[in-house]
Amino acid sequence: MLSSTSEIVVQGPTQSLVIANHRPITFMVGLNVLEDEVIVQSCLDEITKVFKKHHAQIIFKASFDKANRSSHQSSRGPGLEEGLARLKSIRNKYHYPILTDIHTEAQASKVATVADIIQIPAFLCRQTDLIQAAAETHKPLHIKKMQMLAPHEMKAVIEKCSAFGNEQVIICERGTSFGYGQLMLDPLALAEMKTFKVPLSLDVSHALQFPGQGDAQRICAGGRSTYTLPLAYAGISQGISAIFLECHPQPELAWCDGACALPLSSLDYVVEQIIKLDCFIKANPPKCI
């Protein structure tokens, strides 16, 4: 049975957030991975200032562990216990709902004690046991579409969640593999997946990635964060529920995917422009003829 849920209610620390393709855009904003306290605090200070100014709906995202790194030498983050403790502290202090990802079934129940939304990484979106463990937490799920999957294949992922008793699913587009080391975004993939009647998000940051083309000395992916806003516009034009953005005060020094991260100094402008276009699109929604 295909889920008919069109709105997701996220029970945040102080209030509920409603996420839907027809409602004002929600921002999933934060860092790729929890770095040292100074960097995280710098991001939180600017995020708080920007979203207080624009009165937009926000979910804070950060990973406690980047298990899917290209090299064993790459920085992974603080790990499960310390990472969850830090995310819990952020949730309590700033009252932001928390989004973080899991990589194993054993992590699901522990992460659910802190996270308001559980994310399934793109490479793992077909892992049935992982999907089951996440679904059985009864938390909303943010599931990224694998880079090698066609849009219609995500219908089966949604049906898995429903079979395991969870219809609170947000599907995330994050680009599609286009030859070696290249990703492309097909806006019509979003239009097609809207027929599944679930909220959709666009991971702008990772759709800008050049997999395997980063600095060989640092063993990292390349990217093109300069084009954050143009790519965001392409996704927003289809009338979606959320935009996923990673930011950093010094992207060139980020532990992971710095080449894709939005410079923190640009966050205010980018958020303002996204809201403007989203307001127009939601007032004039695109329709299939």
ChimeraX commands (.cxc) that place a marker at each C-alpha (Angstrom):
marker #1 position 0.00,0.00,0.00 radius 0.5
marker #1 position 1.36,3.40,-1.00 radius 0.5
marker #1 position 1.42,6.02,1.75 radius 0.5
marker #1 position -1.19,8.74,1.34 radius 0.5
marker #1 position 0.38,11.06,3.91 radius 0.5
marker #1 position 0.81,14.56,2.47 radius 0.5
marker #1 position 1.88,16.31,5.68 radius 0.5
marker #1 position 4.48,15.32,8.27 radius 0.5
marker #1 position 4.20,16.60,11.82 radius 0.5
marker #1 position 7.53,16.90,13.61 radius 0.5
marker #1 position 7.24,17.12,17.38 radius 0.5
marker #1 position 9.97,19.62,18.22 radius 0.5
marker #1 position 11.21,20.46,21.72 radius 0.5
marker #1 position 8.77,23.37,22.19 radius 0.5
marker #1 position 6.34,23.20,19.28 radius 0.5
marker #1 position 5.26,21.06,16.37 radius 0.5
marker #1 position 6.38,21.70,12.81 radius 0.5
marker #1 position 4.23,20.76,9.84 radius 0.5
marker #1 position 6.14,19.84,6.69 radius 0.5
marker #1 position 4.32,19.58,3.36 radius 0.5
marker #1 position 4.92,20.38,-0.28 radius 0.5
marker #1 position 2.14,23.00,-0.30 radius 0.5
marker #1 position 3.28,24.78,2.86 radius 0.5
marker #1 position 6.04,27.40,3.26 radius 0.5
marker #1 position 9.51,25.96,2.79 radius 0.5
marker #1 position 11.24,24.31,5.75 radius 0.5
marker #1 position 15.00,24.65,6.09 radius 0.5
marker #1 position 17.16,21.72,7.18 radius 0.5
marker #1 position 20.34,23.63,8.02 radius 0.5
marker #1 position 23.57,22.92,9.83 radius 0.5
marker #1 position 26.94,21.26,9.43 radius 0.5
marker #1 position 27.90,18.13,7.60 radius 0.5
marker #1 position 29.41,16.70,10.78 radius 0.5
marker #1 position 29.76,17.90,14.36 radius 0.5
marker #1 position 33.18,19.52,14.44 radius 0.5
marker #1 position 34.81,21.22,17.41 radius 0.5
marker #1 position 32.68,23.37,19.72 radius 0.5
marker #1 position 33.97,26.68,18.34 radius 0.5
marker #1 position 32.92,25.87,14.77 radius 0.5
marker #1 position 29.55,24.50,15.84 radius 0.5
marker #1 position 28.88,27.53,18.02 radius 0.5
marker #1 position 29.79,29.89,15.19 radius 0.5
marker #1 position 27.26,28.17,12.94 radius 0.5
marker #1 position 24.55,28.16,15.60 radius 0.5
marker #1 position 25.01,31.87,16.31 radius 0.5
marker #1 position 24.58,32.81,12.65 radius 0.5
marker #1 position 21.75,30.33,12.04 radius 0.5
marker #1 position 19.86,31.72,15.05 radius 0.5
marker #1 position 20.32,35.29,13.86 radius 0.5
marker #1 position 19.24,34.54,10.28 radius 0.5
marker #1 position 16.15,32.51,11.13 radius 0.5
marker #1 position 15.01,34.91,13.81 radius 0.5
marker #1 position 15.14,37.61,11.14 radius 0.5
marker #1 position 13.27,35.65,8.46 radius 0.5
marker #1 position 10.80,33.75,10.71 radius 0.5
marker #1 position 11.28,30.57,8.70 radius 0.5
marker #1 position 10.76,27.02,9.88 radius 0.5
marker #1 position 14.11,25.37,10.70 radius 0.5
marker #1 position 15.44,21.93,11.61 radius 0.5
marker #1 position 19.06,21.71,12.74 radius 0.5
marker #1 position 21.10,18.96,11.09 radius 0.5
marker #1 position 24.51,17.54,11.85 radius 0.5
marker #1 position 26.02,14.07,11.77 radius 0.5
marker #1 position 27.62,12.44,14.80 radius 0.5
marker #1 position 29.52,10.07,12.50 radius 0.5
marker #1 position 30.31,10.12,8.80 radius 0.5
marker #1 position 30.62,6.39,8.25 radius 0.5
marker #1 position 30.54,6.62,4.44 radius 0.5
marker #1 position 33.90,8.35,3.97 radius 0.5
marker #1 position 36.14,7.68,0.97 radius 0.5
marker #1 position 39.16,6.93,3.16 radius 0.5
marker #1 position 39.82,5.50,6.61 radius 0.5
marker #1 position 41.98,8.59,7.18 radius 0.5
marker #1 position 39.05,11.00,6.75 radius 0.5
marker #1 position 37.53,12.71,9.79 radius 0.5
marker #1 position 34.32,11.04,10.91 radius 0.5
marker #1 position 33.06,13.07,13.88 radius 0.5
marker #1 position 32.66,12.56,17.63 radius 0.5
marker #1 position 30.83,9.24,17.46 radius 0.5
marker #1 position 27.46,8.07,18.75 radius 0.5
marker #1 position 27.60,8.76,22.50 radius 0.5
marker #1 position 29.35,12.14,22.46 radius 0.5
marker #1 position 27.55,13.18,19.29 radius 0.5
marker #1 position 24.09,12.49,20.69 radius 0.5
marker #1 position 24.98,14.29,23.91 radius 0.5
marker #1 position 26.00,17.37,21.94 radius 0.5
marker #1 position 22.91,17.25,19.73 radius 0.5
marker #1 position 20.72,16.93,22.81 radius 0.5
marker #1 position 22.39,19.99,24.31 radius 0.5
marker #1 position 21.74,21.97,21.12 radius 0.5
marker #1 position 18.11,20.84,21.10 radius 0.5
marker #1 position 17.61,21.89,24.72 radius 0.5
marker #1 position 19.37,25.24,24.39 radius 0.5
marker #1 position 18.10,26.43,21.00 radius 0.5
marker #1 position 14.82,24.50,20.84 radius 0.5
marker #1 position 15.52,23.39,17.28 radius 0.5
marker #1 position 14.22,20.02,16.12 radius 0.5
marker #1 position 17.20,17.78,15.38 radius 0.5
marker #1 position 17.90,15.76,12.23 radius 0.5
marker #1 position 20.77,13.29,12.12 radius 0.5
marker #1 position 21.56,10.14,10.17 radius 0.5
marker #1 position 22.04,6.52,11.13 radius 0.5
marker #1 position 24.18,3.89,9.44 radius 0.5
marker #1 position 23.34,0.70,11.36 radius 0.5
marker #1 position 20.17,-0.84,12.79 radius 0.5
marker #1 position 21.63,-0.73,16.31 radius 0.5
marker #1 position 21.87,3.06,16.17 radius 0.5
marker #1 position 18.17,3.63,15.44 radius 0.5
marker #1 position 16.65,3.36,18.91 radius 0.5
marker #1 position 19.47,5.33,20.56 radius 0.5
marker #1 position 19.29,8.13,18.00 radius 0.5
marker #1 position 15.50,8.28,18.36 radius 0.5
marker #1 position 15.91,9.40,21.99 radius 0.5
marker #1 position 17.44,12.68,20.74 radius 0.5
marker #1 position 16.60,13.21,17.06 radius 0.5
marker #1 position 13.21,14.48,15.95 radius 0.5
marker #1 position 13.83,13.21,12.41 radius 0.5
marker #1 position 15.99,10.22,11.49 radius 0.5
marker #1 position 17.86,10.41,8.21 radius 0.5
marker #1 position 18.77,7.48,5.98 radius 0.5
marker #1 position 21.87,8.18,3.84 radius 0.5
marker #1 position 21.51,7.85,0.09 radius 0.5
marker #1 position 23.78,4.81,-0.25 radius 0.5
marker #1 position 21.67,2.98,2.36 radius 0.5
marker #1 position 18.14,3.79,1.22 radius 0.5
marker #1 position 17.55,0.23,-0.07 radius 0.5
marker #1 position 18.82,-1.50,3.07 radius 0.5
marker #1 position 15.63,-3.18,4.29 radius 0.5
marker #1 position 16.83,-3.95,7.81 radius 0.5
marker #1 position 17.99,-0.36,8.31 radius 0.5
marker #1 position 14.71,1.00,6.98 radius 0.5
marker #1 position 12.80,-1.32,9.32 radius 0.5
marker #1 position 14.81,-0.26,12.37 radius 0.5
marker #1 position 14.32,3.41,11.54 radius 0.5
marker #1 position 10.62,2.99,10.78 radius 0.5
marker #1 position 9.99,1.16,14.06 radius 0.5
marker #1 position 11.21,4.18,16.06 radius 0.5
marker #1 position 7.99,5.87,14.85 radius 0.5
marker #1 position 9.97,9.04,14.22 radius 0.5
marker #1 position 9.59,10.94,10.92 radius 0.5
marker #1 position 12.12,9.70,8.38 radius 0.5
marker #1 position 14.18,11.75,5.92 radius 0.5
marker #1 position 15.30,9.30,3.24 radius 0.5
marker #1 position 17.78,10.38,0.61 radius 0.5
marker #1 position 17.39,8.98,-2.90 radius 0.5
marker #1 position 20.44,6.99,-3.92 radius 0.5
marker #1 position 22.46,8.61,-6.71 radius 0.5
marker #1 position 21.97,5.54,-8.91 radius 0.5
marker #1 position 18.18,5.24,-8.53 radius 0.5
marker #1 position 15.48,6.52,-10.84 radius 0.5
marker #1 position 12.69,8.57,-9.22 radius 0.5
marker #1 position 10.06,5.85,-9.63 radius 0.5
marker #1 position 12.19,3.41,-7.61 radius 0.5
marker #1 position 11.66,5.47,-4.46 radius 0.5
marker #1 position 8.04,4.33,-4.41 radius 0.5
marker #1 position 9.24,0.93,-3.15 radius 0.5
marker #1 position 11.19,2.60,-0.34 radius 0.5
marker #1 position 8.07,4.44,0.80 radius 0.5
marker #1 position 6.11,1.19,0.65 radius 0.5
marker #1 position 8.74,-0.51,2.85 radius 0.5
marker #1 position 8.29,2.18,5.49 radius 0.5
marker #1 position 4.52,1.77,5.33 radius 0.5
marker #1 position 4.86,-2.02,5.67 radius 0.5
marker #1 position 6.90,-1.46,8.84 radius 0.5
marker #1 position 4.24,0.85,10.29 radius 0.5
marker #1 position 5.67,4.27,9.49 radius 0.5
marker #1 position 4.13,6.62,6.92 radius 0.5
marker #1 position 5.95,9.73,8.13 radius 0.5
marker #1 position 8.37,9.85,5.23 radius 0.5
marker #1 position 10.14,12.74,3.53 radius 0.5
marker #1 position 11.97,11.81,0.34 radius 0.5
marker #1 position 15.14,13.78,-0.42 radius 0.5
marker #1 position 16.58,14.37,-3.89 radius 0.5
marker #1 position 20.37,14.77,-3.80 radius 0.5
marker #1 position 21.42,14.45,-7.42 radius 0.5
marker #1 position 21.91,11.55,-9.81 radius 0.5
marker #1 position 25.16,9.99,-10.99 radius 0.5
marker #1 position 26.13,11.20,-14.45 radius 0.5
marker #1 position 29.30,9.38,-15.41 radius 0.5
marker #1 position 32.35,9.24,-13.18 radius 0.5
marker #1 position 32.62,11.99,-10.58 radius 0.5
marker #1 position 29.60,13.93,-11.78 radius 0.5
marker #1 position 26.11,14.53,-10.42 radius 0.5
marker #1 position 23.18,16.22,-12.08 radius 0.5
marker #1 position 19.82,17.39,-10.79 radius 0.5
marker #1 position 16.73,16.60,-12.82 radius 0.5
marker #1 position 13.93,18.90,-11.57 radius 0.5
marker #1 position 11.36,16.60,-13.15 radius 0.5
marker #1 position 12.46,13.88,-10.73 radius 0.5
marker #1 position 10.86,16.01,-8.03 radius 0.5
marker #1 position 7.73,16.46,-10.11 radius 0.5
marker #1 position 7.50,12.69,-10.61 radius 0.5
marker #1 position 8.05,11.88,-6.94 radius 0.5
marker #1 position 5.30,14.32,-5.92 radius 0.5
marker #1 position 2.85,11.73,-7.26 radius 0.5
marker #1 position 3.84,9.57,-4.27 radius 0.5
marker #1 position 1.98,12.04,-1.99 radius 0.5
marker #1 position 4.83,12.54,0.45 radius 0.5
marker #1 position 6.81,15.68,1.29 radius 0.5
marker #1 position 9.93,16.19,-0.81 radius 0.5
marker #1 position 13.19,17.92,0.04 radius 0.5
marker #1 position 16.21,18.91,-2.00 radius 0.5
marker #1 position 19.71,18.42,-0.60 radius 0.5
marker #1 position 21.30,21.31,-2.46 radius 0.5
marker #1 position 24.70,20.88,-0.83 radius 0.5
marker #1 position 25.28,17.29,-1.89 radius 0.5
marker #1 position 23.72,17.70,-5.33 radius 0.5
marker #1 position 26.63,20.12,-5.90 radius 0.5
marker #1 position 29.20,17.43,-5.09 radius 0.5
marker #1 position 31.89,16.10,-7.43 radius 0.5
marker #1 position 32.32,12.58,-5.96 radius 0.5
marker #1 position 35.93,11.46,-5.86 radius 0.5
marker #1 position 37.27,14.66,-7.39 radius 0.5
marker #1 position 38.47,16.54,-4.33 radius 0.5
marker #1 position 41.91,17.36,-3.03 radius 0.5
marker #1 position 43.89,14.11,-3.19 radius 0.5
marker #1 position 46.00,15.23,-0.24 radius 0.5
marker #1 position 42.92,15.56,1.98 radius 0.5
marker #1 position 41.06,12.60,0.45 radius 0.5
marker #1 position 37.75,14.35,-0.01 radius 0.5
marker #1 position 35.04,15.06,-2.57 radius 0.5
marker #1 position 34.99,18.14,-4.75 radius 0.5
marker #1 position 32.08,20.48,-5.18 radius 0.5
marker #1 position 30.74,23.77,-6.49 radius 0.5
marker #1 position 29.06,25.64,-3.65 radius 0.5
marker #1 position 29.11,28.83,-5.75 radius 0.5
marker #1 position 25.98,27.49,-7.44 radius 0.5
marker #1 position 23.99,26.87,-4.26 radius 0.5
marker #1 position 21.28,29.40,-5.04 radius 0.5
marker #1 position 20.77,28.57,-8.75 radius 0.5
marker #1 position 20.38,24.89,-7.90 radius 0.5
marker #1 position 18.06,25.68,-4.99 radius 0.5
marker #1 position 15.88,27.68,-7.38 radius 0.5
marker #1 position 15.58,24.66,-9.69 radius 0.5
marker #1 position 14.24,22.52,-6.84 radius 0.5
marker #1 position 11.99,25.16,-5.33 radius 0.5
marker #1 position 10.40,25.75,-8.74 radius 0.5
marker #1 position 8.73,22.34,-8.41 radius 0.5
marker #1 position 6.93,23.21,-5.18 radius 0.5
marker #1 position 8.67,21.14,-2.50 radius 0.5
marker #1 position 8.55,20.98,1.28 radius 0.5
marker #1 position 12.15,21.54,2.37 radius 0.5
marker #1 position 15.64,22.68,1.43 radius 0.5
marker #1 position 18.67,20.93,2.95 radius 0.5
marker #1 position 21.73,23.20,3.30 radius 0.5
marker #1 position 25.09,22.69,4.94 radius 0.5
marker #1 position 27.10,25.74,5.93 radius 0.5
marker #1 position 30.50,26.42,7.44 radius 0.5
marker #1 position 32.43,29.53,8.56 radius 0.5
marker #1 position 35.49,28.31,6.60 radius 0.5
marker #1 position 34.39,25.71,4.03 radius 0.5
marker #1 position 37.95,25.07,2.88 radius 0.5
marker #1 position 38.74,23.74,6.36 radius 0.5
marker #1 position 35.57,21.68,6.86 radius 0.5
marker #1 position 36.04,18.08,7.95 radius 0.5
marker #1 position 33.72,16.78,5.23 radius 0.5
marker #1 position 32.31,18.11,1.92 radius 0.5
marker #1 position 33.65,21.62,2.44 radius 0.5
marker #1 position 33.60,22.24,-1.31 radius 0.5
marker #1 position 29.82,21.83,-1.22 radius 0.5
marker #1 position 29.18,23.88,1.93 radius 0.5
marker #1 position 27.65,27.33,1.80 radius 0.5
marker #1 position 29.91,29.96,3.38 radius 0.5
marker #1 position 28.23,30.99,6.61 radius 0.5
marker #1 position 28.50,34.64,5.57 radius 0.5
marker #1 position 26.13,33.94,2.63 radius 0.5
marker #1 position 23.41,32.20,4.65 radius 0.5
marker #1 position 21.28,35.30,5.25 radius 0.5
marker #1 position 21.10,36.25,1.58 radius 0.5
marker #1 position 20.48,32.69,0.38 radius 0.5
marker #1 position 17.68,32.09,2.90 radius 0.5
marker #1 position 16.02,35.38,1.97 radius 0.5
marker #1 position 16.07,34.59,-1.75 radius 0.5
marker #1 position 14.81,31.06,-1.26 radius 0.5
marker #1 position 11.86,32.32,0.79 radius 0.5
marker #1 position 10.98,34.88,-1.88 radius 0.5
marker #1 position 10.89,32.31,-4.67 radius 0.5
marker #1 position 9.09,29.74,-2.52 radius 0.5
marker #1 position 6.33,32.26,-1.72 radius 0.5
marker #1 position 5.84,32.91,-5.43 radius 0.5
marker #1 position 5.81,29.21,-6.35 radius 0.5
marker #1 position 3.41,28.25,-3.55 radius 0.5
marker #1 position 1.04,31.01,-4.77 radius 0.5
marker #1 position 1.43,29.73,-8.36 radius 0.5
marker #1 position 2.03,25.99,-7.99 radius 0.5
marker #1 position 3.34,24.08,-11.05 radius 0.5
marker #1 position 0.81,21.63,-12.44 radius 0.5
marker #1 position 1.19,18.74,-14.85 radius 0.5
marker #1 position -0.98,19.28,-17.92 radius 0.5
marker link #1:1,2 radius 0.2
marker link #1:2,3 radius 0.2
marker link #1:3,4 radius 0.2
marker link #1:4,5 radius 0.2
marker link #1:5,6 radius 0.2
marker link #1:6,7 radius 0.2
marker link #1:7,8 radius 0.2
marker link #1:8,9 radius 0.2
marker link #1:9,10 radius 0.2
marker link #1:10,11 radius 0.2
marker link #1:11,12 radius 0.2
marker link #1:12,13 radius 0.2
marker link #1:13,14 radius 0.2
marker link #1:14,15 radius 0.2
marker link #1:15,16 radius 0.2
marker link #1:16,17 radius 0.2
marker link #1:17,18 radius 0.2
marker link #1:18,19 radius 0.2
marker link #1:19,20 radius 0.2
marker link #1:20,21 radius 0.2
marker link #1:21,22 radius 0.2
marker link #1:22,23 radius 0.2
marker link #1:23,24 radius 0.2
marker link #1:24,25 radius 0.2
marker link #1:25,26 radius 0.2
marker link #1:26,27 radius 0.2
marker link #1:27,28 radius 0.2
marker link #1:28,29 radius 0.2
marker link #1:29,30 radius 0.2
marker link #1:30,31 radius 0.2
marker link #1:31,32 radius 0.2
marker link #1:32,33 radius 0.2
marker link #1:33,34 radius 0.2
marker link #1:34,35 radius 0.2
marker link #1:35,36 radius 0.2
marker link #1:36,37 radius 0.2
marker link #1:37,38 radius 0.2
marker link #1:38,39 radius 0.2
marker link #1:39,40 radius 0.2
marker link #1:40,41 radius 0.2
marker link #1:41,42 radius 0.2
marker link #1:42,43 radius 0.2
marker link #1:43,44 radius 0.2
marker link #1:44,45 radius 0.2
marker link #1:45,46 radius 0.2
marker link #1:46,47 radius 0.2
marker link #1:47,48 radius 0.2
marker link #1:48,49 radius 0.2
marker link #1:49,50 radius 0.2
marker link #1:50,51 radius 0.2
marker link #1:51,52 radius 0.2
marker link #1:52,53 radius 0.2
marker link #1:53,54 radius 0.2
marker link #1:54,55 radius 0.2
marker link #1:55,56 radius 0.2
marker link #1:56,57 radius 0.2
marker link #1:57,58 radius 0.2
marker link #1:58,59 radius 0.2
marker link #1:59,60 radius 0.2
marker link #1:60,61 radius 0.2
marker link #1:61,62 radius 0.2
marker link #1:62,63 radius 0.2
marker link #1:63,64 radius 0.2
marker link #1:64,65 radius 0.2
marker link #1:65,66 radius 0.2
marker link #1:66,67 radius 0.2
marker link #1:67,68 radius 0.2
marker link #1:68,69 radius 0.2
marker link #1:69,70 radius 0.2
marker link #1:70,71 radius 0.2
marker link #1:71,72 radius 0.2
marker link #1:72,73 radius 0.2
marker link #1:73,74 radius 0.2
marker link #1:74,75 radius 0.2
marker link #1:75,76 radius 0.2
marker link #1:76,77 radius 0.2
marker link #1:77,78 radius 0.2
marker link #1:78,79 radius 0.2
marker link #1:79,80 radius 0.2
marker link #1:80,81 radius 0.2
marker link #1:81,82 radius 0.2
marker link #1:82,83 radius 0.2
marker link #1:83,84 radius 0.2
marker link #1:84,85 radius 0.2
marker link #1:85,86 radius 0.2
marker link #1:86,87 radius 0.2
marker link #1:87,88 radius 0.2
marker link #1:88,89 radius 0.2
marker link #1:89,90 radius 0.2
marker link #1:90,91 radius 0.2
marker link #1:91,92 radius 0.2
marker link #1:92,93 radius 0.2
marker link #1:93,94 radius 0.2
marker link #1:94,95 radius 0.2
marker link #1:95,96 radius 0.2
marker link #1:96,97 radius 0.2
marker link #1:97,98 radius 0.2
marker link #1:98,99 radius 0.2
marker link #1:99,100 radius 0.2
marker link #1:100,101 radius 0.2
marker link #1:101,102 radius 0.2
marker link #1:102,103 radius 0.2
marker link #1:103,104 radius 0.2
marker link #1:104,105 radius 0.2
marker link #1:105,106 radius 0.2
marker link #1:106,107 radius 0.2
marker link #1:107,108 radius 0.2
marker link #1:108,109 radius 0.2
marker link #1:109,110 radius 0.2
marker link #1:110,111 radius 0.2
marker link #1:111,112 radius 0.2
marker link #1:112,113 radius 0.2
marker link #1:113,114 radius 0.2
marker link #1:114,115 radius 0.2
marker link #1:115,116 radius 0.2
marker link #1:116,117 radius 0.2
marker link #1:117,118 radius 0.2
marker link #1:118,119 radius 0.2
marker link #1:119,120 radius 0.2
marker link #1:120,121 radius 0.2
marker link #1:121,122 radius 0.2
marker link #1:122,123 radius 0.2
marker link #1:123,124 radius 0.2
marker link #1:124,125 radius 0.2
marker link #1:125,126 radius 0.2
marker link #1:126,127 radius 0.2
marker link #1:127,128 radius 0.2
marker link #1:128,129 radius 0.2
marker link #1:129,130 radius 0.2
marker link #1:130,131 radius 0.2
marker link #1:131,132 radius 0.2
marker link #1:132,133 radius 0.2
marker link #1:133,134 radius 0.2
marker link #1:134,135 radius 0.2
marker link #1:135,136 radius 0.2
marker link #1:136,137 radius 0.2
marker link #1:137,138 radius 0.2
marker link #1:138,139 radius 0.2
marker link #1:139,140 radius 0.2
marker link #1:140,141 radius 0.2
marker link #1:141,142 radius 0.2
marker link #1:142,143 radius 0.2
marker link #1:143,144 radius 0.2
marker link #1:144,145 radius 0.2
marker link #1:145,146 radius 0.2
marker link #1:146,147 radius 0.2
marker link #1:147,148 radius 0.2
marker link #1:148,149 radius 0.2
marker link #1:149,150 radius 0.2
marker link #1:150,151 radius 0.2
marker link #1:151,152 radius 0.2
marker link #1:152,153 radius 0.2
marker link #1:153,154 radius 0.2
marker link #1:154,155 radius 0.2
marker link #1:155,156 radius 0.2
marker link #1:156,157 radius 0.2
marker link #1:157,158 radius 0.2
marker link #1:158,159 radius 0.2
marker link #1:159,160 radius 0.2
marker link #1:160,161 radius 0.2
marker link #1:161,162 radius 0.2
marker link #1:162,163 radius 0.2
marker link #1:163,164 radius 0.2
marker link #1:164,165 radius 0.2
marker link #1:165,166 radius 0.2
marker link #1:166,167 radius 0.2
marker link #1:167,168 radius 0.2
marker link #1:168,169 radius 0.2
marker link #1:169,170 radius 0.2
marker link #1:170,171 radius 0.2
marker link #1:171,172 radius 0.2
marker link #1:172,173 radius 0.2
marker link #1:173,174 radius 0.2
marker link #1:174,175 radius 0.2
marker link #1:175,176 radius 0.2
marker link #1:176,177 radius 0.2
marker link #1:177,178 radius 0.2
marker link #1:178,179 radius 0.2
marker link #1:179,180 radius 0.2
marker link #1:180,181 radius 0.2
marker link #1:181,182 radius 0.2
marker link #1:182,183 radius 0.2
marker link #1:183,184 radius 0.2
marker link #1:184,185 radius 0.2
marker link #1:185,186 radius 0.2
marker link #1:186,187 radius 0.2
marker link #1:187,188 radius 0.2
marker link #1:188,189 radius 0.2
marker link #1:189,190 radius 0.2
marker link #1:190,191 radius 0.2
marker link #1:191,192 radius 0.2
marker link #1:192,193 radius 0.2
marker link #1:193,194 radius 0.2
marker link #1:194,195 radius 0.2
marker link #1:195,196 radius 0.2
marker link #1:196,197 radius 0.2
marker link #1:197,198 radius 0.2
marker link #1:198,199 radius 0.2
marker link #1:199,200 radius 0.2
marker link #1:200,201 radius 0.2
marker link #1:201,202 radius 0.2
marker link #1:202,203 radius 0.2
marker link #1:203,204 radius 0.2
marker link #1:204,205 radius 0.2
marker link #1:205,206 radius 0.2
marker link #1:206,207 radius 0.2
marker link #1:207,208 radius 0.2
marker link #1:208,209 radius 0.2
marker link #1:209,210 radius 0.2
marker link #1:210,211 radius 0.2
marker link #1:211,212 radius 0.2
marker link #1:212,213 radius 0.2
marker link #1:213,214 radius 0.2
marker link #1:214,215 radius 0.2
marker link #1:215,216 radius 0.2
marker link #1:216,217 radius 0.2
marker link #1:217,218 radius 0.2
marker link #1:218,219 radius 0.2
marker link #1:219,220 radius 0.2
marker link #1:220,221 radius 0.2
marker link #1:221,222 radius 0.2
marker link #1:222,223 radius 0.2
marker link #1:223,224 radius 0.2
marker link #1:224,225 radius 0.2
marker link #1:225,226 radius 0.2
marker link #1:226,227 radius 0.2
marker link #1:227,228 radius 0.2
marker link #1:228,229 radius 0.2
marker link #1:229,230 radius 0.2
marker link #1:230,231 radius 0.2
marker link #1:231,232 radius 0.2
marker link #1:232,233 radius 0.2
marker link #1:233,234 radius 0.2
marker link #1:234,235 radius 0.2
marker link #1:235,236 radius 0.2
marker link #1:236,237 radius 0.2
marker link #1:237,238 radius 0.2
marker link #1:238,239 radius 0.2
marker link #1:239,240 radius 0.2
marker link #1:240,241 radius 0.2
marker link #1:241,242 radius 0.2
marker link #1:242,243 radius 0.2
marker link #1:243,244 radius 0.2
marker link #1:244,245 radius 0.2
marker link #1:245,246 radius 0.2
marker link #1:246,247 radius 0.2
marker link #1:247,248 radius 0.2
marker link #1:248,249 radius 0.2
marker link #1:249,250 radius 0.2
marker link #1:250,251 radius 0.2
marker link #1:251,252 radius 0.2
marker link #1:252,253 radius 0.2
marker link #1:253,254 radius 0.2
marker link #1:254,255 radius 0.2
marker link #1:255,256 radius 0.2
marker link #1:256,257 radius 0.2
marker link #1:257,258 radius 0.2
marker link #1:258,259 radius 0.2
marker link #1:259,260 radius 0.2
marker link #1:260,261 radius 0.2
marker link #1:261,262 radius 0.2
marker link #1:262,263 radius 0.2
marker link #1:263,264 radius 0.2
marker link #1:264,265 radius 0.2
marker link #1:265,266 radius 0.2
marker link #1:266,267 radius 0.2
marker link #1:267,268 radius 0.2
marker link #1:268,269 radius 0.2
marker link #1:269,270 radius 0.2
marker link #1:270,271 radius 0.2
marker link #1:271,272 radius 0.2
marker link #1:272,273 radius 0.2
marker link #1:273,274 radius 0.2
marker link #1:274,275 radius 0.2
marker link #1:275,276 radius 0.2
marker link #1:276,277 radius 0.2
marker link #1:277,278 radius 0.2
marker link #1:278,279 radius 0.2
marker link #1:279,280 radius 0.2
marker link #1:280,281 radius 0.2
marker link #1:281,282 radius 0.2
marker link #1:282,283 radius 0.2
marker link #1:283,284 radius 0.2
marker link #1:284,285 radius 0.2
marker link #1:285,286 radius 0.2
marker link #1:286,287 radius 0.2
marker link #1:287,288 radius 0.2
marker link #1:288,289 radius 0.2
view
